[in-house]
Amino acid sequence: MNSSRIAKSLLQHVVIGIGALAMFIPFYWMVATSFKTGAKVLELPPSWIPNPITLEHYVAAWTKVNFARYMFNSTVVVIADLVGTLLSCAMVGFGLAMFQFRMKTPIYMAMLSTLILPAQVTLVPTYFIWKNLHAFDTYFPLIVPSFLGGAFGIFLMHQFYKSLPKEMFEAAIVDGYRPWSVLWRIYFPLSRPALSALAVFTFIGAWSNTLGPLLYLQDKKLFTLPLGLLFLRSNLQPSETPLIMAGAVIVTLPVIVLFLLAQKQFIQGMASTGIKG
C-alpha cells in the first residue's frame, strides 16, 4: 500500500515537473533573448545563455518606443477597472445574497448564463454602441463596463456573502444600520480574501487586455502596454527581436510579481467562496 502511494506521488510530481518545465522554457527564452544583441539572435545554433548581456533593449523600449507612457496608461485603466469591479460586484453580490425580492432566482440565473456567452457574440453590438456615443480614443469603453458588474465577480462575492451567517446582517439592521453601512462597515472588511482573489483576476484581465484597446484606441498616446507591444511587433525586423522580447518582459513582469505577492490571499479567497479548481 505504501509503495503504491509513493509511486502515485512520484508520478504526480513528475507530471507537474514536466508541465512546469514546459511553461518555464518559453518564459526563460523570452527573458534570455531580451538580453542578447541583435547579431546573437540570428546565430545558429541559438545560444541559451546571452553573451554578452546588454540592457540596451530595455532602455530603448522604455525611452524610444515610449513604453513608459504605455505603462502609465495601463496603470490608469487597471486602477479604474479594479475600483469599478470590486465596488460593483461587491454591491450586487451582497444584494443578491442578503435580500429577498421577486424574480431574484431568474435574475441570478440569467446573470450566470452570461458566463457561457462568448465575448465575440457581443463584440459587434458593443462596438457600435461606443461608436454612436463617440467614445473612440477614450478610456470609457475600457473602464465603464467594470462599474456595471461582471458575472464572475458577482458570483464570487455572492458565494462568499452566502457563506457568512445571515444573523450578522439581521442584527446590524436591528441596531439601526442601513444596508449600505452594513456592507461598507461590516461585510467589506470581512470580504478581503474574496476581494483579493477578484482583484487578481481583474488585474490580469485588464492588464493583458489587447482586443479592447485595439478596437477603441487609435491615438498612440493612449495606447496601453499590450497594444504598444503589438504595434512594436508589427514595425520591427527579425534582427530586432530582442527589443520585442524586452517589451514582452515589461508587460509580463507586473502580473508575475502580483501573483507571487498575492498568491496566499488568492488561494484563501478562492477557498472561502467554495470554488474549487
C-alpha positions, 0 to 999 in steps of 0.5 A: 500500500505504501509503495503504491502511494509513493509511486502515485506521488512520484508520478504526480510530481513528475507530471507537474515537473514536466508541465512546469518545465514546459511553461518555464522554457518559453518564459526563460527564452523570452527573458534570455533573448531580451538580453542578447544583441541583435547579431546573437539572435540570428546565430545558429545554433541559438545560444541559451545563455546571452553573451554578452548581456546588454540592457540596451533593449530595455532602455530603448523600449522604455525611452524610444518606443515610449513604453513608459507612457504605455505603462502609465496608461495601463496603470490608469485603466487597471486602477479604474477597472479594479475600483469599478469591479470590486465596488460593483460586484461587491454591491450586487453580490451582497444584494443578491445574497442578503435580500429577498425580492421577486424574480431574484432566482431568474435574475441570478440565473440569467446573470450566470448564463452570461458566463457561457456567452462568448465575448465575440457574440457581443463584440459587434453590438458593443462596438457600435454602441461606443461608436454612436456615443463617440467614445473612440480614443477614450478610456470609457469603453475600457473602464465603464463596463467594470462599474456595471458588474461582471458575472464572475465577480458577482458570483464570487462575492455572492458565494462568499456573502452566502457563506457568512451567517445571515444573523450578522446582517439581521442584527446590524439592521436591528441596531439601526444600520442601513444596508449600505453601512452594513456592507461598507462597515461590516461585510467589506472588511470581512470580504478581503480574501474574496476581494483579493482573489477578484482583484487578481483576476481583474488585474490580469484581465485588464492588464493583458487586455489587447482586443479592447484597446485595439478596437477603441484606441487609435491615438498612440498616446493612449495606447496601453502596454499590450497594444504598444507591444503589438504595434512594436511587433508589427514595425520591427525586423527579425534582427530586432527581436530582442527589443520585442522580447524586452517589451514582452518582459515589461508587460509580463513582469507586473502580473508575475510579481502580483501573483507571487505577492498575492498568491496566499490571499488568492488561494484563501479567497478562492477557498472561502467562496467554495470554488474549487479548481 
